Amino acid sequence: MNYKVAVVTGASSGIGKAIAESLAKQNIRLILVARRQDKLEQLQSKLQTPSHVIACDITDKNKIKAALNNLPAEFANIDVLINCAGLALGLEDAQETDWQDWETMLNVNCLALSYITHLLLPGMVERNQGHIINIGSTAGTYPYKGGNVYGATKAFVEQFTLNLKADLLGTALRVTNIAPGMVGESEFSQVRFKGDEEKARKVYEGLKPLTPSDVAASALWVLMQPEHVNINRIEMMPVSQAPSNLATRRGTD
Ligand code: 8X3
């Protein structure tokens, strides 16, 4: 692989961490971004590749801009951006949700992802080398009850990815949306249910979800394609999940 420096957001756990671990084996220098410094340093100590930690809330535009504009020289020429930081909050019907939850999802999943992309794109275009992988979700394509704004943010990720591809036509840059369904072994459901372990556990009860490593394997495959090949999107889900959620309500006639 030709890439030399990758930024991974959401690198402290789950899919982001698995992608960082997998890229470290490819000899790529890594910039690890997430809020929890201790987790990032723990990860850093285990990686076999040089890495740089940015412990920062990615919705803090000033901090993220300052951190990415003042990188040590060996990390400055970023050519891979893995936009993995994202979250779902709540599974209530729209009319019962907290506005704050919606705002947080929009801020992290849409605005922060766009902002970091906007910061890094000019350098990638100037060097004519780069690959942006956005981690979307099947929730961006298939609606489900309680998915409301979370699913909408992931639909944004899908369309943003395709629109970036349109703008980057004529450059060597590549853009991909990886949209996984249910992923276990991560903090996704604990975060969604705000620490309610019982609710989080029930999501994966009796089935075998994808793992963060499954998604990382797809990200690696995407990056390793020949230079003329762009994978626009990958949609993946566990064998025990299916997109068949059309709802009916009887007894109303
Ligand atoms: C995660 C997929 O189905 O839990 O983005 O919303 S789902």
Residues whose N, C-alpha, C, O or C-beta is under 5 A from the ligand:
A	BS01	8X3	G136 S137 A139 P180 G181 M182
